[in-house]
């Protein structure tokens, strides 16, 4: 399958010439003549990379990047700005908003193709950061040590063990570390105005957490608790921030992770407030099944994830089982009919 590129450019000559060059180089190209059209296309289609002019009618390049970076479906797409020589002072602004690279007009064929190839290669390399393994974590530290020239950076890593149901941190506590899960499971929760615990997500080996709090301010925004015997790697706040500031590619990767995480948690809280119990239950089961086809949690834990009473959850599971959407064996739940369960998840 060809790599698909979206080119957003209001100048017809630049747009046509660039598109022709990319097509001759083996890329599939879709074009948009202004920012508004570009956003609509990016949200409706799949693209491997976006090239976007800065100064355009309807919606400028900054607006395009801002909108797409807030959408989890488009936030991960490599984004290259096209800029005129007179706009060089704006380059820093674009990169700070999350752009991956820029090309100054007029650019050569070699510059264009090399930049695209580099960004696509970087995308593959940094895809591991969205769901890292212990090996990729060690690679991050090795790269950090090379980039930052910090002596004995690897010794700053602290491994810590937590028992079942042991608190890792609480909302409002000062944020000192970013955490990486080596073994075990962790739940991230919020307490609502009535004192009820709401589970926002369950994290597994290979997941990072706590970085949203580090970037947003000095205190943790949620609660974290080990669901079973868990081993975590604790990354000091300053090491993490320094690393991001020194490595623009990794910084961009984490910024996109943060955007995606923020949107998902906002959506989860809105579901708690407005969605029917059966819709929330179906969404929760689908999300958990992405990690493990055997959904094995106590009914109390599932009720907290769904944001309902245990009795209501049990009645809802019985309804889904009766409709052959799921199978239940003890505390284990299996998805029997994926499409049927998805239909419950999309109720309005």
URMO-V164220 format. One record per backbone hydrogen bond with DSSP energy under -1.0 kcal/mol. NH is the residue of the N-H (numbers start at 1). CO is the residue of the C=O. If there is no record, write none. Layout:
nh=(NH & NH)
co=(CO & CO)
This chain:
nh=(5 & 6 & 7 & 8 & 9 & 15 & 16 & 17 & 18 & 19 & 20 & 21 & 22 & 23 & 24 & 25 & 26 & 27 & 28 & 30 & 32 & 38 & 39 & 40 & 41 & 42 & 43 & 45 & 48 & 49 & 50 & 51 & 52 & 53 & 54 & 59 & 61 & 64 & 65 & 66 & 67 & 68 & 69 & 74 & 75 & 77 & 80 & 81 & 82 & 83 & 87 & 88 & 90 & 91 & 94 & 95 & 96 & 97 & 98 & 99 & 100 & 101 & 103 & 105 & 112 & 113 & 114 & 115 & 116 & 117 & 118 & 119 & 120 & 121 & 122 & 123 & 124 & 125 & 126 & 129 & 130 & 137 & 138 & 139 & 140 & 141 & 142 & 143 & 144 & 145 & 146 & 147 & 148 & 149 & 153 & 155 & 156 & 158 & 160 & 162 & 165 & 166 & 168 & 169 & 172 & 173 & 175 & 178 & 179 & 180 & 181 & 182 & 183 & 186 & 187 & 188 & 189 & 190 & 192 & 195 & 198 & 199 & 200 & 201 & 203 & 206 & 207 & 209 & 214 & 215 & 216 & 217 & 220 & 223 & 224 & 225 & 226 & 227 & 230 & 231 & 232 & 233 & 234 & 235 & 237 & 240 & 241 & 242 & 243 & 244 & 245 & 246 & 247 & 251 & 252 & 253 & 254 & 255 & 256 & 257 & 258 & 259 & 260 & 261 & 262 & 263 & 264 & 265 & 266 & 267 & 268 & 269 & 270 & 271 & 272 & 273 & 274 & 275 & 280 & 281 & 282 & 283 & 284 & 285 & 286 & 287 & 288 & 289 & 291 & 292 & 295 & 302 & 303 & 304 & 305 & 306 & 307 & 308 & 313 & 314 & 315 & 316 & 317 & 318 & 319 & 320 & 321 & 322 & 323 & 324 & 325 & 327 & 329 & 332 & 333 & 334 & 336 & 337 & 341 & 342 & 343 & 344 & 345 & 346 & 347)
co=(28 & 49 & 30 & 51 & 32 & 11 & 12 & 13 & 14 & 15 & 16 & 17 & 18 & 19 & 20 & 21 & 23 & 22 & 3 & 5 & 7 & 34 & 35 & 36 & 37 & 38 & 39 & 41 & 4 & 4 & 78 & 6 & 80 & 8 & 82 & 57 & 54 & 60 & 61 & 62 & 63 & 64 & 65 & 71 & 71 & 74 & 50 & 101 & 52 & 103 & 84 & 85 & 87 & 88 & 90 & 91 & 92 & 93 & 95 & 94 & 79 & 79 & 81 & 83 & 108 & 109 & 110 & 111 & 112 & 113 & 114 & 115 & 116 & 117 & 118 & 119 & 120 & 121 & 122 & 126 & 127 & 133 & 134 & 135 & 136 & 137 & 138 & 139 & 140 & 141 & 142 & 143 & 144 & 145 & 150 & 152 & 153 & 234 & 232 & 230 & 226 & 163 & 224 & 224 & 220 & 170 & 218 & 235 & 209 & 233 & 207 & 231 & 231 & 203 & 225 & 201 & 223 & 198 & 196 & 192 & 190 & 304 & 188 & 188 & 186 & 181 & 204 & 179 & 210 & 211 & 212 & 213 & 173 & 189 & 169 & 187 & 166 & 185 & 162 & 183 & 160 & 180 & 158 & 178 & 176 & 236 & 237 & 238 & 239 & 240 & 241 & 242 & 243 & 247 & 248 & 249 & 250 & 251 & 252 & 253 & 254 & 255 & 256 & 257 & 258 & 259 & 260 & 261 & 262 & 263 & 264 & 265 & 266 & 267 & 268 & 269 & 270 & 271 & 276 & 277 & 278 & 279 & 280 & 281 & 282 & 283 & 284 & 285 & 288 & 288 & 333 & 298 & 299 & 300 & 301 & 302 & 303 & 303 & 309 & 310 & 311 & 312 & 313 & 314 & 315 & 316 & 317 & 318 & 319 & 321 & 320 & 334 & 332 & 329 & 295 & 327 & 325 & 325 & 337 & 338 & 339 & 340 & 341 & 342 & 344)
